[in-house]
Amino acid sequence: MAIRAKKLQPAKTAAIEETKQILGEYKNYIFVDYRGLTVEQITRLRDKLREQDAQLKVFKNNFARVAFGDMKVEAVNDYLSGPTAIALVKDEANESAKILFDFAKDAPTLVVKGALLDNEIYDSAKIEAFSKLPGKKQLIAMLMSAINGPARKLAGTLQAYVEKLEKEGPAAAPSAEAPAAESAPAEAAPAEAPAAE
């Protein structure tokens, strides 16, 4: 047994290093219990998370504990028990959390245990509340809409004024030219009369 353990030791060390390397590429982690999900459901969930530039990975809990410990993060150990998958998120953590909670509505066996977001621990209730907040992209879109709203309104008002002038312009122009047109023949008539004599 001891000889076998020595042969596995380098493999374990390599697995821990690989786990550390993968975890180190991200700054946000959402821990879920995936027990009871089918392979098809897990694949669908992974695809949805990938759209948000996130991944769903399963690590051995012991390897993940050691890796997080080396990263000076031990507060997540409570989440690393039982069948645990970790959603690895670079940005827009609330969007990924929203995907997980929405998915859990259709697949209640998926349970969001908690999260580590920007070095802050979130329990399941807190991460659920966080998932309901608008994401960075949504906030930027809302801000741009608020900024552009008055400009769009002004542009619309100016456009309506220009259209109004264009409608009134042709109607006003003939009435101004009409007296000039009438006066021209009146002046021409006396000039023709003397020529007739």
Salt bridges, closest charged atoms under 4 A:
GLU17 OE2 - LYS20 NZ 3.12
ASP33 OD2 - ARG35 NH2 2.79
ASP47 OD1 - ARG50 NH1 2.88
ASP70 OD2 - LYS20 NZ 2.96
ASP102 OD2 - LYS98 NZ 3.44
ASP102 OD1 - LYS105 NZ 3.52
GLU120 OE2 - LYS126 NZ 2.65
